[in-house]
Amino acid sequence: MTATYETLESPVGLLFIGMSDEGLSHVEFMDRADDLPTHLDRLEAETGDTPERGGHEVADVVRQLRDYFAGKRTTFEVTLAPNGTEWQRKVWHALSRIPNGETVSYGTIATRLGRPSASRAVGAANGRNPIAIVVPCHRVVGSNGTLTGYAGGLHRKQWLLAHEGVRLALEPGTLAAV
C-alpha cells in the first residue's frame, strides 16, 4: 500500500495530511514542525509503507483545504479512509453529513445512529477523528448549543465555526483566545 503525505500551514496552524491507496486517512493538527515524525510513524504503521511526501492525490486535498480556508469551498471531494473501529467509522460518517455552517449535539448524533443514550460514546469517537476539518467534528456542540471540547483545541474549533458563519450560545469563560 502506498502512503503519501503533505503538510499545510493554515489559519488554524500546521496540518498533517496523510493518504493511503484507499483514500484520505489523516488531517491532523501539528503543534510543532518536529511533531512530523510521530505522524509519519502512525501513517506507516497503518499502511505498512514508508510515507513519501507529495503526490497528485494529496496535492488535491491540500488544494481543497486551501480553498476551504479562503472561503471558496464548503464541501470536500475526496475518498475517506480513516482507521478506526466500526463504531468510530459510523460516528465519523455521521459527522460527514453535518452541513457547513450548522452544528449538532452529541446526543443528536447518537440518536441518528440508533443509540440515543450513547452521547458519551459519540463524544469519544468524535475526539478520535483522524480527519479533522474534512470530517467536521468541530461542528458538534453541547446539548445547550455551547462550545465544548475539541481535540485540536477550543481556539481552533472556535475559529473553524466562525469561519463557517456559526453563531454559538456562549457561556462566560468557554472560549480560548483566538
C-alpha contacts under 8 A as a table, 3 or more apart, distances in Angstrom:
res1	aa1	res2	aa2	distance
1	M	20	S	6.64
1	M	21	D	5.93
1	M	47	T	5.91
1	M	48	G	6.77
1	M	49	D	6.15
2	T	20	S	5.62
2	T	21	D	5.59
2	T	47	T	7.17
2	T	49	D	5.97
2	T	50	T	7.86
2	T	51	P	7.25
3	A	18	G	7.22
3	A	19	M	5.62
3	A	20	S	4.57
3	A	21	D	6.85
3	A	43	L	7.21
3	A	44	E	7.19
3	A	47	T	6.49
3	A	49	D	5.95
3	A	50	T	6.57
3	A	51	P	4.52
3	A	52	E	6.35
4	T	18	G	5.89
4	T	19	M	5.29
4	T	20	S	6.53
4	T	51	P	4.93
4	T	52	E	4.76
4	T	53	R	5.53
4	T	54	G	6.10
4	T	55	G	6.68
4	T	58	V	6.82
5	Y	16	F	7.23
5	Y	17	I	5.41
5	Y	18	G	4.37
5	Y	19	M	6.16
5	Y	51	P	6.46
5	Y	52	E	6.24
5	Y	53	R	4.95
5	Y	54	G	5.88
5	Y	55	G	7.97
5	Y	58	V	6.38
6	E	16	F	6.17
6	E	17	I	5.27
6	E	18	G	6.73
6	E	53	R	5.68
6	E	54	G	5.82
6	E	58	V	6.70
6	E	59	A	7.64
6	E	62	V	7.78
7	T	14	L	6.81
7	T	15	L	5.43
7	T	16	F	4.69
7	T	17	I	5.94
8	L	14	L	5.62
8	L	15	L	5.05
8	L	16	F	6.70
8	L	17	I	7.71
8	L	62	V	6.98
9	E	13	G	5.83
9	E	14	L	4.44
9	E	15	L	6.28
10	S	13	G	5.05
10	S	14	L	5.88
10	S	15	L	7.01
10	S	66	R	7.73
10	S	69	F	7.43
11	P	69	F	7.28
12	V	156	R	5.71
12	V	159	W	7.34
12	V	160	L	7.95
13	G	29	F	6.86
13	G	30	M	7.13
13	G	31	D	7.28
14	L	29	F	6.04
14	L	30	M	5.32
14	L	31	D	6.89
14	L	32	R	7.50
14	L	33	A	7.53
15	L	27	V	6.38
15	L	28	E	5.48
15	L	29	F	4.75
15	L	30	M	5.67
16	F	26	H	6.98
16	F	27	V	5.48
16	F	28	E	5.09
16	F	29	F	6.34
16	F	30	M	6.59
16	F	36	L	7.56
16	F	39	H	7.30
17	I	24	L	7.77
17	I	25	S	7.82
17	I	26	H	5.25
17	I	27	V	4.56
17	I	28	E	6.67
17	I	58	V	7.20
17	I	61	V	7.97
17	I	62	V	7.79
18	G	24	L	6.23
18	G	25	S	5.66
18	G	26	H	4.68
18	G	27	V	6.61
18	G	43	L	6.82
18	G	58	V	7.28
19	M	22	E	7.59
19	M	23	G	5.53
19	M	24	L	4.45
19	M	25	S	5.21
19	M	26	H	6.70
19	M	57	E	7.95
19	M	58	V	6.64
19	M	81	A	7.99
20	S	23	G	5.33
20	S	24	L	6.52
20	S	25	S	6.76
20	S	47	T	6.58
20	S	81	A	7.66
22	E	79	T	7.39
22	E	80	L	7.55
22	E	81	A	5.86
23	G	78	V	7.16
23	G	79	T	4.92
23	G	80	L	5.08
23	G	81	A	4.95
24	L	27	V	7.99
24	L	58	V	7.95
24	L	78	V	6.97
24	L	79	T	6.15
24	L	80	L	4.77
24	L	81	A	5.28
24	L	82	P	6.98
24	L	131	I	7.72
25	S	80	L	6.35
25	S	81	A	4.85
25	S	82	P	4.48
25	S	83	N	6.80
25	S	130	P	6.80
25	S	131	I	6.38
26	H	82	P	7.02
26	H	130	P	5.13
26	H	131	I	4.70
26	H	132	A	7.55
27	V	130	P	6.24
27	V	131	I	4.39
27	V	132	A	5.20
27	V	133	I	7.35
27	V	134	V	7.59
28	E	130	P	6.35
28	E	131	I	6.40
28	E	132	A	5.95
29	F	132	A	7.92
29	F	152	G	6.29
30	M	33	A	6.73
30	M	35	D	6.16
30	M	36	L	7.47
31	D	35	D	7.06
32	R	35	D	5.49
32	R	36	L	7.93
33	A	36	L	5.88
34	D	37	P	6.87
35	D	38	T	5.65
35	D	39	H	6.81
36	L	39	H	5.22
36	L	40	L	6.16
37	P	40	L	4.99
37	P	41	D	6.01
38	T	41	D	5.17
38	T	42	R	6.36
39	H	42	R	5.21
39	H	43	L	6.27
40	L	43	L	5.09
40	L	44	E	6.05
40	L	50	T	7.98
40	L	51	P	6.57
41	D	44	E	5.07
41	D	45	A	6.09
42	R	45	A	5.07
42	R	46	E	6.25
43	L	46	E	5.17
43	L	47	T	6.15
43	L	51	P	7.02
44	E	47	T	5.22
44	E	48	G	5.24
44	E	49	D	5.16
44	E	50	T	5.33
44	E	51	P	6.15
45	A	48	G	5.41
45	A	49	D	7.57
46	E	83	N	7.48
54	G	58	V	6.27
54	G	59	A	6.49
55	G	58	V	5.68
55	G	59	A	6.07
56	H	59	A	5.10
56	H	60	D	6.24
57	E	60	D	5.16
57	E	61	V	6.59
58	V	61	V	5.09
58	V	62	V	6.30
59	A	62	V	5.02
59	A	63	R	6.20
60	D	63	R	5.01
60	D	64	Q	6.23
61	V	64	Q	5.01
61	V	65	L	6.12
61	V	78	V	7.26
62	V	65	L	5.10
62	V	66	R	6.14
63	R	66	R	5.11
63	R	67	D	6.20
64	Q	67	D	5.01
64	Q	68	Y	6.17
64	Q	73	R	7.21
64	Q	76	F	6.63
65	L	68	Y	4.92
65	L	69	F	6.24
66	R	69	F	5.17
66	R	70	A	6.12
67	D	70	A	4.98
67	D	71	G	6.23
67	D	72	K	4.97
67	D	73	R	5.38
68	Y	71	G	5.17
68	Y	72	K	5.65
68	Y	73	R	4.48
68	Y	74	T	6.10
68	Y	75	T	7.87
69	F	72	K	7.53
69	F	73	R	7.88
69	F	163	H	7.97
70	A	73	R	7.73
71	G	74	T	7.46
71	G	163	H	7.89
73	R	76	F	7.53
74	T	100	N	5.95
75	T	100	N	7.35
75	T	134	V	7.74
76	F	134	V	6.43
82	P	89	R	7.33
82	P	130	P	6.53
82	P	131	I	7.05
83	N	89	R	7.94
83	N	130	P	7.76
84	G	87	W	7.98
84	G	88	Q	5.74
84	G	89	R	6.08
85	T	88	Q	5.12
85	T	89	R	6.19
86	E	89	R	5.20
86	E	90	K	6.27
87	W	90	K	5.09
87	W	91	V	6.31
87	W	125	A	7.64
88	Q	91	V	5.11
88	Q	92	W	6.09
88	Q	122	V	7.95
88	Q	125	A	5.03
88	Q	126	N	7.66
88	Q	128	R	7.95
88	Q	129	N	7.85
89	R	92	W	4.98
89	R	93	H	6.01
90	K	93	H	5.11
90	K	94	A	6.28
90	K	113	L	7.69
91	V	94	A	5.03
91	V	95	L	6.21
91	V	109	I	7.41
91	V	113	L	7.68
91	V	122	V	6.44
91	V	125	A	6.57
91	V	126	N	7.04
92	W	95	L	4.92
92	W	96	S	6.25
92	W	125	A	7.60
92	W	126	N	7.03
92	W	129	N	6.77
92	W	135	V	6.56
92	W	137	C	7.83
93	H	96	S	5.08
93	H	97	R	6.82
93	H	135	V	7.81
94	A	97	R	5.35
94	A	98	I	7.18
94	A	109	I	6.82
94	A	112	R	7.92
94	A	113	L	7.81
95	L	98	I	5.52
95	L	109	I	7.79
95	L	135	V	6.10
95	L	136	P	5.91
95	L	137	C	6.11
95	L	139	R	7.89
96	S	99	P	7.90
96	S	134	V	7.57
96	S	135	V	5.02
96	S	136	P	6.15
98	I	102	E	6.68
98	I	103	T	6.99
98	I	104	V	7.52
98	I	136	P	7.33
98	I	139	R	7.22
99	P	102	E	5.65
99	P	103	T	7.93
100	N	164	E	6.32
101	G	161	L	7.13
101	G	164	E	4.81
101	G	165	G	5.60
101	G	166	V	5.36
102	E	139	R	6.69
102	E	166	V	6.52
103	T	139	R	4.65
103	T	140	V	5.56
103	T	141	V	6.50
103	T	166	V	7.72
104	V	108	T	6.25
104	V	109	I	7.24
104	V	139	R	6.54
104	V	140	V	5.10
104	V	141	V	6.04
104	V	145	G	7.98
105	S	108	T	5.11
105	S	109	I	6.56
105	S	140	V	5.31
105	S	141	V	4.94
105	S	142	G	5.38
105	S	143	S	5.11
105	S	145	G	7.30
106	Y	109	I	5.23
106	Y	110	A	6.25
106	Y	119	S	5.04
106	Y	120	R	7.45
106	Y	122	V	6.03
106	Y	123	G	6.22
106	Y	140	V	6.29
106	Y	141	V	6.84
106	Y	142	G	6.79
106	Y	143	S	7.06
107	G	110	A	4.96
107	G	111	T	6.12
107	G	116	P	6.38
107	G	117	S	7.38
107	G	118	A	7.23
107	G	119	S	4.71
107	G	122	V	7.89
107	G	143	S	6.93
108	T	111	T	5.10
108	T	112	R	6.14
108	T	116	P	7.60
108	T	119	S	7.95
109	I	112	R	5.03
109	I	113	L	6.26
109	I	119	S	7.43
109	I	122	V	7.07
110	A	113	L	5.13
110	A	114	G	6.45
110	A	115	R	5.13
110	A	116	P	4.89
110	A	117	S	6.86
110	A	118	A	5.45
110	A	119	S	5.36
110	A	122	V	6.24
111	T	114	G	5.05
111	T	115	R	5.31
111	T	116	P	4.07
111	T	117	S	7.64
112	R	115	R	7.47
112	R	116	P	7.67
113	L	116	P	7.64
115	R	118	A	5.45
116	P	119	S	6.93
118	A	121	A	5.16
118	A	122	V	6.24
119	S	122	V	4.94
119	S	123	G	6.16
120	R	123	G	4.88
120	R	124	A	6.22
121	A	124	A	5.03
121	A	125	A	6.24
122	V	125	A	5.16
122	V	126	N	5.91
123	G	126	N	4.92
123	G	127	G	6.13
124	A	127	G	5.17
124	A	128	R	6.59
125	A	128	R	5.16
125	A	129	N	6.47
126	N	129	N	5.35
126	N	137	C	5.94
127	G	137	C	7.79
127	G	150	Y	6.75
127	G	151	A	5.63
128	R	151	A	7.76
129	N	132	A	6.49
129	N	135	V	7.56
129	N	137	C	7.11
131	I	134	V	6.03
131	I	135	V	5.54
132	A	135	V	5.56
132	A	136	P	6.16
132	A	137	C	6.62
132	A	138	H	7.81
133	I	136	P	4.74
133	I	137	C	7.02
133	I	138	H	7.11
136	P	139	R	5.70
137	C	140	V	5.79
138	H	141	V	7.76
138	H	150	Y	6.91
138	H	157	K	5.40
138	H	160	L	7.14
138	H	161	L	7.11
139	R	161	L	6.97
141	V	144	N	7.93
141	V	145	G	5.74
141	V	146	T	5.86
141	V	147	L	5.35
141	V	148	T	5.62
142	G	145	G	5.18
142	G	146	T	5.23
142	G	147	L	6.27
142	G	148	T	5.74
143	S	146	T	7.37
144	N	169	A	7.73
145	G	168	L	6.37
145	G	169	A	5.64
145	G	170	L	7.98
146	T	168	L	5.99
146	T	169	A	5.13
146	T	170	L	5.44
146	T	171	E	6.91
147	L	154	L	7.84
147	L	158	Q	7.68
147	L	168	L	7.01
147	L	169	A	7.73
147	L	170	L	6.84
147	L	174	T	6.84
147	L	175	L	7.56
148	T	154	L	7.53
148	T	174	T	7.85
149	G	153	G	7.26
149	G	154	L	6.25
150	Y	153	G	5.15
150	Y	154	L	5.55
150	Y	157	K	6.47
151	A	154	L	7.95
152	G	156	R	6.32
152	G	157	K	7.27
153	G	156	R	5.53
153	G	157	K	6.56
154	L	157	K	4.93
154	L	158	Q	5.95
154	L	175	L	6.48
154	L	176	A	6.10
155	H	158	Q	5.13
155	H	159	W	6.19
155	H	175	L	6.77
155	H	176	A	5.16
155	H	177	A	6.21
155	H	178	V	5.32
156	R	159	W	5.03
156	R	160	L	6.11
156	R	178	V	7.62
157	K	160	L	5.18
157	K	161	L	6.15
158	Q	161	L	5.32
158	Q	162	A	6.07
158	Q	175	L	7.35
158	Q	178	V	7.76
159	W	162	A	5.14
159	W	163	H	5.97
159	W	178	V	7.07
160	L	163	H	5.00
160	L	164	E	6.32
161	L	164	E	5.06
161	L	165	G	6.31
161	L	166	V	5.20
161	L	167	R	7.75
162	A	165	G	4.92
162	A	166	V	5.36
162	A	167	R	7.00
163	H	166	V	7.58
170	L	174	T	6.78
171	E	174	T	5.56
172	P	175	L	7.80
173	G	176	A	7.75
